[in-house]
Amino acid sequence: MQSLAQTLQDHDRGHLKIIAQLWGLELLNDPHTATVQGLSRAMLDRAPEIVEALPGGARHALEFLLQGGGRLPMEALVRKFGPLREMGPGKRDRLEPWQEPASALEILWYRGLMARAFADFDAGPQEYGFVPDDLLEKMPEVSRLEPHPLGEPASPVKQSIQSNTDAVDDATTVLAAHRRAGEAGRTWLLQFLRQPDSLALIEVLLQEAGVEGFPERTRDFLQMPRDQASKLLREAWQSSTAWNDLSQTPGVMSPTGEWPNDPLAGRHAALDLIQTVPTHTWWSLSSLVDAVYDTDPGFMRPPGGFESWYLQDDEDGSSLHGFGAWHKLEGQYLKHLIAGPMFWLGFVDLSRDRSAFRLVKTADPATRRSPSDGGKVVMWPDGRIRIARDADRTLRYQLARLCSWDRIDRGAYYFRLTAQSLSSAGDRGLTATHARKILVEMAAPEGVLKALHRWEQAGMEAKVERQTILHVEDPEVLDTLLKDPTTRRYLGRRLGSDDAVVDPLHWHRLQEAALRLGLLIGAPPESQEQGLE
């Protein structure tokens, strides 16, 4: 920021006279630079007593500015303490606004306690109000504190959800599922995720981190220590330009499908605000949102952005345009950021009712321990497999490719080795040799290894089929159907004297051909169940 002399240098002599008058100082008739230097020195000498004499509203506005580190966006200051009327020298000298200031900001402005400047922020160039550096040092004790945390501590939290590394587990599951592409859709996959709502984010982050689609990077990710893999996902989110948190915010929609915000800049600005909160302290989420509304409501918009965005409420289609929609848009965005991505990726703990959060130190693995009930991997003789969630993720990834997926619980994943899963794995390029290596590594029962060897040699030796059976009361009727070429073509193998297999797709053709021979055959079982003739 600038010194007091640098800020005064930009004022005309008339403005300097106003400041001197309000400070009870005499303005010398020197050249501009000398006048500025003299006034600056005198103001720095008298700053504490001038601050002490400020009216209550102006003192409150100054303290608010000081608690923000001595610099805050003008938009936030004007909304809370404004207005600050724009006037040229002629209009100013005619109206004398310092005699009857319209706001606390005008009191600070005409006393030189606050200056204005533009700077580049993540969201673009933005005007801010600030206290000059050397004047800041003369302010009350509050000016030497760190920026005041936004919001207030929460009431005691009785039930909470601890941060963890579920994202690493789900990323492993997603990578394995994508290798089984075409077998099942996203609905099927959701039942095997620990944080189903995070699926879209995990898929984007695996792409952003360069893991998805690159076998070597996938292998590296699976072999990483859990905390390192978690860090990779967190950093991918923090730097992602492909993931737009606003587009995922509940209650917000874009009627055109296009989103006006800068995803990366908005995320960084929001994180800067959230990280004013002390770590390991339960914090009220609503109080944080209200504090951002008061201090920096335009944190993710360019200047004038409140009038340039046209978004809608996705429930009733009403417009979310202008500053009046802030709580439904920016407020919901902040809540989603904390209870969504920041929780999914292990940045925060949440109260069970989502009303409070607690920032955690992500470098501390003890704060993000994932539950496991022991026993890394177990395989039973019937082909069922249980692998703990903290077991080798590479092994789970390989089992997920080799086996059918059964279920998950709090501490483990369950698979089942079947002839069909082996056949499907073979279609995806997983050889029997590879399957044997995996099963030997996990000490599979001898019977399973023997069955794998027989499958490798002979393929599937037995299978269960669902058949439609034609049953006749008189074996001679079946003899007639099998002898006549017009009906024989629709019959499969004979099962004893009274039954034969029929392809369900050919049943009606068999009926028609049999009728020509003078035989009536009833409807297939499926049609009878539906009440069809």
C-alpha positions in Angstrom: 0.0 0.0 0.0 1.0 3.7 0.0 2.3 6.1 2.7 0.2 9.0 3.9 2.3 11.5 1.9 1.8 9.5 -1.3 -2.0 9.5 -0.8 -2.1 13.2 0.0 0.0 13.9 -3.1 -3.0 13.0 -5.2 -5.3 15.5 -3.6 -5.8 19.1 -4.8 -5.0 22.0 -2.5 -8.6 22.5 -1.6 -8.9 19.0 -0.3 -5.7 19.4 1.7 -7.1 22.5 3.3 -10.2 20.6 4.3 -8.1 17.8 6.0 -5.9 20.4 7.8 -9.0 22.3 9.0 -10.6 19.1 10.4 -7.3 18.2 12.1 -6.9 21.6 13.6 -3.7 22.2 11.6 -2.4 25.2 9.6 -1.7 24.5 5.9 1.5 26.4 4.9 1.6 28.2 1.5 4.5 26.1 0.2 4.8 24.2 -3.1 2.5 21.2 -3.3 5.1 18.6 -2.4 6.4 20.5 0.6 2.9 21.2 1.7 2.1 17.5 1.5 5.2 16.5 3.5 4.5 19.0 6.2 0.8 18.0 6.5 1.7 14.3 6.6 4.2 14.7 9.4 1.7 16.7 11.5 -1.1 14.2 10.9 1.2 11.3 12.0 2.0 13.2 15.2 -1.6 13.8 16.1 -3.2 10.6 14.7 -4.1 8.9 18.1 -6.0 12.0 19.4 -7.9 12.5 16.1 -9.0 8.9 16.1 -10.1 9.1 19.7 -12.2 12.2 18.8 -14.0 10.5 15.9 -17.9 10.2 16.1 -19.1 6.7 17.0 -20.1 5.6 13.5 -16.9 6.8 11.9 -14.9 5.1 14.7 -16.8 1.8 14.0 -16.1 2.1 10.3 -12.4 2.7 11.0 -12.1 -0.3 13.4 -13.9 -2.5 10.8 -11.3 -1.4 8.2 -8.5 -2.0 10.6 -9.8 -5.5 11.5 -9.6 -6.3 7.8 -5.9 -5.6 7.9 -6.3 -1.9 6.9 -7.7 -2.7 3.4 -11.1 -3.8 2.2 -13.1 -3.6 -1.1 -14.8 -0.3 -1.5 -18.0 -2.1 -2.5 -18.2 -3.8 0.9 -17.3 -0.5 2.8 -19.9 1.5 0.9 -22.6 -1.1 1.5 -21.9 -1.1 5.2 -20.9 2.5 5.9 -21.5 4.5 2.7 -22.2 6.3 0.6 -19.1 8.2 -0.4 -20.4 10.8 -2.9 -18.3 11.5 -6.0 -17.6 15.3 -6.4 -15.2 17.4 -8.4 -13.5 20.3 -6.6 -16.1 22.9 -7.7 -19.1 20.9 -6.5 -17.2 19.9 -3.3 -16.3 23.5 -2.4 -19.9 24.6 -3.1 -21.7 21.9 -1.1 -19.1 21.6 1.6 -19.9 17.9 2.3 -17.4 17.7 5.2 -19.7 20.0 7.2 -22.6 17.6 6.9 -21.2 14.2 5.8 -23.6 11.7 4.4 -21.9 8.7 6.0 -19.2 7.4 8.2 -17.0 6.8 5.1 -17.2 10.5 4.2 -16.0 11.4 7.7 -13.0 9.2 7.2 -12.4 10.4 3.6 -12.4 14.1 4.4 -10.1 13.6 7.4 -7.6 11.7 5.2 -7.9 8.6 7.4 -8.9 6.5 4.4 -7.6 6.5 0.8 -8.8 4.8 -2.3 -7.0 2.9 -5.0 -7.4 0.1 -7.6 -5.5 -3.2 -7.5 -5.7 -6.5 -9.4 -7.4 -9.3 -7.5 -8.3 -12.8 -8.6 -11.7 -11.6 -9.9 -10.1 -8.7 -11.8 -9.3 -5.0 -11.1 -11.1 -3.8 -8.0 -11.3 -0.6 -6.0 -10.5 -0.8 -2.3 -10.3 1.6 0.6 -7.2 1.5 2.8 -5.4 3.2 5.6 -1.9 4.4 4.5 0.9 2.3 5.8 2.6 4.8 8.2 -0.8 6.0 9.4 -1.8 2.4 10.1 1.1 2.1 12.6 -0.4 5.0 14.6 -3.8 3.4 14.9 -5.2 1.8 18.0 -4.0 -1.7 19.0 -6.6 -3.4 16.7 -4.6 -2.4 13.7 -1.6 -4.6 14.7 -3.7 -7.8 15.0 -4.0 -10.4 12.3 -7.1 -10.0 10.1 -10.1 -10.7 12.2 -11.7 -14.1 11.6 -14.9 -13.9 9.6 -17.9 -15.0 11.6 -18.2 -16.5 15.1 -17.4 -19.8 16.9 -20.3 -22.3 16.8 -22.3 -23.5 19.8 -20.9 -26.8 21.2 -21.1 -29.5 18.6 -22.5 -32.8 20.0 -22.3 -34.9 16.8 -19.8 -34.5 14.0 -18.5 -36.1 10.8 -14.7 -36.3 10.8 -12.6 -35.4 7.8 -11.1 -38.5 6.2 -9.5 -39.8 3.0 -12.7 -41.3 1.4 -11.8 -39.4 -1.7 -8.7 -41.6 -2.2 -10.9 -44.8 -1.8 -13.5 -43.5 -4.2 -10.9 -42.4 -6.8 -9.6 -46.0 -6.8 -13.1 -47.3 -7.3 -13.8 -44.9 -10.1 -10.5 -45.8 -11.9 -11.4 -49.5 -11.7 -15.0 -48.9 -12.8 -13.8 -47.0 -15.9 -11.7 -50.0 -16.8 -14.9 -52.0 -16.8 -16.6 -49.4 -19.1 -19.7 -50.6 -20.8 -20.7 -53.1 -18.1 -22.9 -50.8 -16.0 -23.9 -47.2 -15.7 -23.3 -44.5 -13.1 -26.3 -45.6 -11.0 -24.6 -48.9 -10.5 -21.3 -47.3 -9.6 -22.8 -45.0 -6.9 -23.6 -47.9 -4.6 -19.9 -48.6 -4.3 -18.8 -45.0 -3.4 -18.3 -43.7 0.1 -19.2 -40.2 -1.0 -21.6 -40.7 -3.9 -22.2 -37.0 -4.3 -18.6 -36.5 -5.1 -18.5 -38.7 -8.2 -18.5 -35.9 -10.8 -15.7 -34.1 -8.9 -13.5 -37.2 -8.5 -13.8 -37.9 -12.3 -12.7 -34.4 -13.1 -9.9 -34.4 -10.6 -8.5 -37.7 -12.0 -8.4 -36.0 -15.4 -6.9 -32.8 -14.1 -4.2 -34.6 -12.2 -3.3 -36.6 -15.3 -4.1 -39.9 -13.7 -7.1 -41.1 -15.7 -6.2 -42.7 -19.0 -2.4 -42.9 -18.3 -1.4 -46.4 -17.0 1.9 -45.3 -15.5 0.2 -42.4 -13.7 -2.6 -44.6 -12.5 -0.1 -47.1 -11.1 1.8 -44.3 -9.4 -1.4 -43.0 -7.8 -2.5 -46.4 -6.5 1.0 -47.0 -5.0 1.1 -43.6 -3.3 0.8 -43.3 0.5 -2.7 -42.4 1.3 -1.9 -38.9 2.5 0.1 -38.2 -0.6 -2.8 -39.4 -2.9 -5.2 -37.2 -0.8 -2.9 -34.2 -1.3 -2.8 -34.8 -5.1 -6.6 -34.7 -5.3 -6.8 -31.6 -3.1 -4.2 -29.7 -5.1 -6.0 -30.8 -8.3 -9.2 -29.2 -7.0 -7.5 -26.0 -5.8 -5.9 -25.5 -9.3 -8.7 -26.8 -11.4 -10.2 -24.7 -14.2 -12.4 -27.5 -15.5 -14.4 -27.9 -12.3 -16.9 -25.1 -11.6 -18.1 -25.2 -8.0 -20.8 -22.6 -8.8 -22.4 -24.9 -11.5 -22.7 -27.6 -8.8 -24.2 -25.3 -6.1 -27.6 -26.5 -5.0 -30.4 -24.2 -6.0 -28.5 -22.4 -8.8 -28.9 -23.0 -12.5 -27.9 -21.3 -15.7 -30.8 -21.0 -18.2 -28.3 -21.1 -21.1 -25.9 -23.7 -19.7 -23.1 -21.1 -19.7 -21.6 -19.9 -16.4 -20.4 -16.3 -16.1 -17.9 -16.8 -13.2 -14.2 -17.6 -13.3 -14.1 -21.0 -11.4 -10.5 -20.7 -10.3 -10.5 -17.1 -9.2 -13.8 -17.5 -7.3 -12.5 -20.6 -5.5 -9.2 -18.9 -4.5 -11.1 -15.8 -3.2 -13.5 -17.9 -1.2 -10.7 -20.0 0.3 -8.9 -16.8 1.3 -12.0 -15.8 3.3 -12.6 -19.2 4.8 -9.0 -19.6 5.9 -9.3 -16.5 8.2 -11.1 -19.0 10.5 -8.8 -20.6 13.1 -8.0 -24.3 12.7 -9.4 -26.9 15.0 -12.2 -24.6 16.2 -15.9 -25.3 15.5 -17.2 -22.3 13.5 -20.7 -21.3 12.6 -21.3 -21.6 8.9 -24.1 -19.1 8.8 -22.0 -16.5 10.7 -19.2 -16.9 8.2 -21.6 -16.4 5.3 -23.1 -13.3 7.0 -19.6 -11.9 7.7 -18.6 -12.3 4.0 -21.8 -10.6 3.0 -20.8 -7.6 5.2 -17.1 -7.4 4.4 -16.5 -8.7 0.8 -19.8 -9.6 -0.9 -18.2 -9.3 -4.4 -15.4 -11.8 -3.7 -16.0 -13.8 -6.8 -17.4 -11.2 -9.2 -15.7 -8.6 -11.4 -16.6 -5.0 -10.7 -20.2 -4.4 -11.5 -20.8 -8.2 -11.6 -24.0 -8.0 -9.6 -25.8 -6.6 -12.6 -24.1 -8.7 -15.3 -24.9 -12.2 -14.1 -28.2 -13.8 -15.1 -28.8 -17.1 -13.2 -31.9 -18.7 -11.9 -33.3 -20.6 -8.9 -33.5 -24.2 -10.1 -36.7 -24.9 -8.1 -39.0 -22.1 -9.3 -37.0 -20.5 -12.1 -36.9 -17.1 -10.4 -34.1 -14.8 -11.3 -30.9 -14.6 -9.2 -30.0 -11.2 -10.5 -28.5 -8.3 -8.5 -27.3 -7.9 -5.0 -30.6 -9.0 -3.5 -29.9 -12.6 -4.6 -26.6 -12.7 -2.8 -27.6 -15.3 -0.1 -29.2 -17.6 -2.7 -26.1 -17.4 -4.9 -22.9 -16.5 -3.1 -24.2 -17.6 0.2 -25.2 -21.0 -1.1 -21.9 -21.2 -3.0 -19.9 -20.8 0.2 -22.0 -23.4 2.1 -21.6 -25.8 -0.8 -17.9 -25.2 -1.0 -17.4 -26.1 2.7 -19.9 -28.9 3.0 -19.1 -30.3 -0.5 -15.6 -30.3 -1.9 -13.8 -29.1 1.2 -15.4 -31.9 3.3 -15.0 -34.5 0.5 -11.3 -33.8 0.2 -10.5 -33.6 3.9 -10.1 -29.9 4.6 -12.9 -29.7 7.2 -14.9 -31.6 9.7 -18.7 -31.0 9.7 -21.3 -31.0 12.4 -23.9 -33.7 11.8 -26.5 -31.1 10.9 -24.1 -29.2 8.6 -24.5 -26.0 10.6 -20.9 -25.8 11.7 -17.4 -26.7 10.4 -13.9 -27.1 11.7 -10.8 -26.5 9.6 -8.2 -29.2 10.1 -4.5 -29.3 9.3 -4.4 -31.5 6.2 -0.8 -32.3 6.9 -1.8 -34.2 10.0 -2.7 -37.8 9.0 -4.3 -38.5 12.4 -7.1 -36.1 11.6 -8.1 -38.0 8.4 -7.8 -41.7 9.4 -10.2 -43.8 7.4 -12.0 -46.6 9.3 -10.9 -50.2 8.9 -11.9 -53.2 11.1 -8.7 -55.1 10.5 -7.8 -58.1 8.3 -6.3 -56.7 5.1 -7.6 -59.3 2.6 -9.5 -62.6 3.1 -10.7 -65.0 0.4 -13.2 -67.8 1.2 -13.3 -71.2 -0.6 -16.6 -70.2 -2.3 -14.9 -67.3 -4.1 -16.0 -64.5 -1.9 -13.3 -61.8 -1.1 -13.1 -59.2 1.5 -10.4 -56.5 1.3 -10.0 -53.8 4.0 -10.2 -50.2 2.8 -6.7 -49.5 4.1 -5.2 -52.5 2.3 -3.0 -52.1 -0.8 -5.1 -50.1 -3.3 -3.3 -51.6 -6.2 -4.5 -55.0 -5.1 -8.1 -53.8 -4.7 -7.9 -52.2 -8.2 -6.8 -55.5 -9.6 -9.5 -57.5 -7.8 -12.1 -55.0 -9.0 -11.1 -55.8 -12.6 -11.0 -59.5 -12.0 -14.1 -60.2 -9.9 -17.8 -59.2 -9.7 -18.5 -56.4 -7.3 -20.6 -57.4 -4.3 -20.9 -54.6 -1.7 -19.0 -52.2 0.6 -19.3 -51.5 4.3 -17.6 -49.1 6.7 -14.3 -50.8 6.7 -14.0 -53.0 3.6 -14.9 -53.9 0.0 -16.4 -57.2 -1.0 -15.9 -59.1 -4.3 -16.8 -62.5 -5.7 -14.7 -64.6 -8.1 -16.9 -66.4 -10.6 -16.5 -68.0 -14.0 -18.4 -65.1 -15.6 -16.2 -62.5 -13.9 -13.1 -64.4 -15.2 -14.6 -64.5 -18.7 -15.4 -60.8 -18.6 -11.9 -60.0 -17.3 -10.4 -62.0 -20.2 -12.5 -59.9 -22.6 -10.8 -56.8 -21.1 -7.3 -58.2 -21.6 -6.7 -59.6 -18.1 -5.1 -63.0 -18.7 -5.5 -66.2 -16.6 -1.8 -65.9 -15.8 -2.4 -62.4 -14.4 -5.4 -63.7 -12.5 -3.3 -66.5 -11.0 -0.6 -64.1 -9.9 -3.2 -61.9 -8.1 -4.8 -64.9 -6.3 -1.5 -66.4 -5.3 -0.3 -63.0 -3.9 -3.4 -62.9 -1.6 -3.0 -66.6 -0.6 -6.2 -67.8 -2.2 -7.6 -71.2 -1.0 -6.2 -74.2 -2.9 -9.6 -75.1 -4.3 -9.9 -71.7 -5.9 -6.5 -72.0 -7.5 -7.4 -75.5 -8.8 -10.6 -74.2 -10.3 -8.7 -71.4 -11.9 -6.3 -73.9 -13.5 -9.2 -76.0 -14.8 -10.9 -72.8 -16.2 -7.6 -71.8 -17.8 -7.3 -75.3 -19.5 -11.0 -76.0 -20.4 -12.8 -72.7 -20.0 -16.3 -72.7 -18.4 -17.2 -76.3 -17.7 -20.7 -75.8 -16.5 -23.2 -73.0 -16.5 -26.8 -72.3 -15.4 -29.2 -71.4 -18.2 -32.7 -70.1 -18.0 -34.8 -72.2 -20.4 -38.4 -72.1 -21.7 -39.8 -75.7 -21.6 -42.7 -77.1 -23.7 -44.5 -79.8 -21.7 -47.0 -82.2 -23.4 -49.4 -84.6 -21.7 -49.1 -87.2 -24.4 -45.5 -88.1 -25.6 -46.9 -88.8 -29.1 -47.7 -85.1 -29.5 -44.1 -84.3 -28.9 -43.1 -87.0 -31.3 -45.3 -85.4 -34.0 -43.8 -81.9 -33.4 -40.2 -83.3 -33.7 -40.9 -85.3 -36.8 -42.6 -82.5 -38.8 -40.0 -80.0 -40.3 -42.3 -77.0 -40.0 -42.3 -77.4 -36.2 -39.1 -79.2 -35.5 -37.1 -76.1 -36.4 -38.5 -74.2 -33.4 -37.7 -76.9 -30.9 -34.5 -77.5 -29.0 -33.2 -80.6 -27.3 -35.7 -83.1 -25.9 -35.9 -83.5 -22.1 -37.3 -87.0 -21.5 -40.5 -88.1 -23.1 -42.8 -85.2 -22.2 -40.6 -82.0 -22.5 -38.5 -80.1 -25.0 -36.6 -76.8 -24.9 -38.1 -73.9 -26.9 -36.4 -70.6 -27.6 -38.8 -67.9 -26.2 -38.4 -65.9 -29.3 -39.7 -68.8 -31.4 -42.7 -69.7 -29.2 -45.4 -67.9 -31.3 -44.0 -69.3 -34.5 -44.2 -72.8 -33.0 -47.8 -72.1 -32.1 -48.6 -71.1 -35.6 -46.9 -74.1 -37.2 -48.5 -76.5 -34.7 -51.9 -75.1 -35.5 -51.4 -76.1 -39.1 -50.9 -79.6 -37.9 -54.1 -79.4 -35.9 -52.4 -78.9 -32.5 -53.1 -76.1 -30.1 -50.2 -74.9 -27.9 -50.8 -72.5 -25.1 -49.0 -69.1 -24.5 -45.4 -69.1 -23.1 -45.1 -68.8 -19.3 -44.0 -65.1 -19.3 -47.2 -64.1 -21.3 -49.4 -66.1 -18.9 -47.9 -64.2 -15.9 -48.8 -61.0 -17.6 -52.4 -62.1 -18.2 -51.9 -62.5 -21.9 -53.3 -65.3 -24.0 
